[in-house]
Amino acid sequence: MFYKKLDIKRTAFSYALIEKKTNAEKYMNTVLQDYKYIVRQLAFENVKINEKQAEALLSSEAIISPKINHDSYYGWENGVAKHINHLGLYDSVIPLHFENRKYSKSSLNSSGIQNILLEKAKSKIADNEDILINETKIEKDYQVVVKAFILSDNENKNQRDWLPYAPNMIINNNRQLRDNFILWEDNLKLNVEIYAPQTNYVVINNDNAKISQIVSNYEKAFLKAQNELKNTQTLNIVSERIGDRTLYSLENQSLLNQKINEINKKLMEYNFFIEYKVIDEDKIDLYLSNKTNSLINKSYKIASNYPVKISPSVRAIDKEIKNRLIIKANKWVDFKTNTTELVDDVPVLLEPQAKKGEKSFYGGKWLYHSPASVDFTTIDESEILLINGKRIEVLDRHFSEILSNESLIIDNSSKEEENKIKSYEIKILKYEKNSGNVDSKLEYEYKIDLLINSNALSIDYKFYAWNPEENPDQKKLIEEYKKMLMVIY
């Protein structure tokens, strides 16, 4: 059987005898001084004791004392000083005497050895655990190890040391006066170590029921989060900064947090939530975490390299495009104001700006009353400019053109011409850099429609035939010249 030492050590002192003297103090002054004897051999070994004896040792109700032969001493015999040859002690093993406690006391106060062991075991378990005593087998076989120390012989008692016992060491016996008793004491000290059988205690965790519920909630939260992530395939965030396409940006992380929180709202009932770690410009690792319960791990990874797509908002693209696509209106005559003064042409919004698709953005439809100039500067070769479906060659990354109606003079007699409005579709295609501008690498498409109203600039006219006989105004115009001719001829 394997024994394990308890963290309790007892120290016991041997004693020779206690005798009552009517005048003890006077007697001590008349008797011979301390005597000595030799302990030739002490062969210490493990001593088996029962549970009751172990309890007595631990609770200081007993003292371990070696048996000393008191017939060997230097002293008085029948009032005459006499030297008696000592016999020495030849016992091979120190016998253990369980007697009433004398003057060696332990600080341990316990009613049973099993309680001592139980308290030691409890100090090793967590607060939420208990030991099942009825299911734990505790052996009642204990061992004692005795180690002897002898006080060194020195006239200066303050400089005496306890030395480990060695064969043939001399033990100094001294006398003490205690409450009119004379105590003859051997300067022999024993350290006692008690070994108890190693016991495997059956421990129950009181939080098992809680853990079971937490695991159930984790499974539900995991499935819920997994379904949400599978349905989306990618976390899409819309940025207000067109050139900011990395998750290392604090602004984009804030937008990502909003997306993650949308999923977390669906997990609140399970007391779990999703956290992430950025591992690339457009990828994250996802964790299912809890911060409210210490019974389980803080977080579990549920997805690696999950994609995050950062797309610019309609407003961001429109703002960015407007910084480079400049449409400048001219002046025109607004006949509705009954004046011929030239005024600034203020375009009229016919259709609002909108996002038409995942990669398609619409800048609106605008009506102009006069020719408008278009000025566009590209970023690099990854952009293409189209007007009415025709690709425009952009030299040195710059394009400038005046968009005008080709029919500035119309015949009001023709209703078809009267209602004619010239339309221009301006489209900008932005591709990923170094992608060859293939459709699969399209980042976004921006389109804006411009309309030039022909009627606003048209000159109203009508042809009249020359017939003075039928037209009074024409006849009046030439009548004076006819009279002059008659006078001359």
RAKABEL-V123913 format. One line per field, one symbol per residue. ss: DSSP state (2 for helix, 1 for strand, 0 for the rest). phi: phi as a letter, one per 30 degrees, with the letter a starting at -180 (. if undefined). A space follows every 50 residues. Layout:
BEGIN
ss=???
phi=???
END
This chain:
BEGIN
ss=00111111111110001111000222222200000111100000001110 22222222000000000000000111100111100000100000000000 00000000000022222222220000001110222000000111111111 10000022200111000011111111110011111101111111111000 00111002222222222222222222222222001111100000000002 22222222222222000222001111111100111111100000000011 11111111111102222222220011110011102220000111000111 10011000011111111100011111100000111110011000100111 11100000000000222200111111111110000000222111111111 111000000000000000000222222222222222220
phi=.dcbdddbbccbcdbcabbcbdbddddddcdddecbaccdabcdadcdbc ddddddddcidbbdbddcdcdcacacbhicdbcceddiccddbddccccd ecbcbcddbbcadddddddddddccddccbcdddccccdccbbbccbcbc ddcbddddcdbdcedbeiddcccbcbcbhiccccbddbccccccccddbc ddcccdcedddeddddddddddddddddddddibdcbcccbdcccbdddd ddddddedddddddddcedcibacbbbdcadbbbccbcbbbcbcdbddab dcachddbcccddedddddddddbccccdccaccddchbcddbddcdcdc bddacdadbcbcdjcbcccbecccbbbddaddcbcbbhicdcdcchibbb accbddcdbbcddcddddcdbdcbccbbcccddhcihdedcddabcbbcc ccddddcdcdbadcddaddccedddddcddddddddddc
END
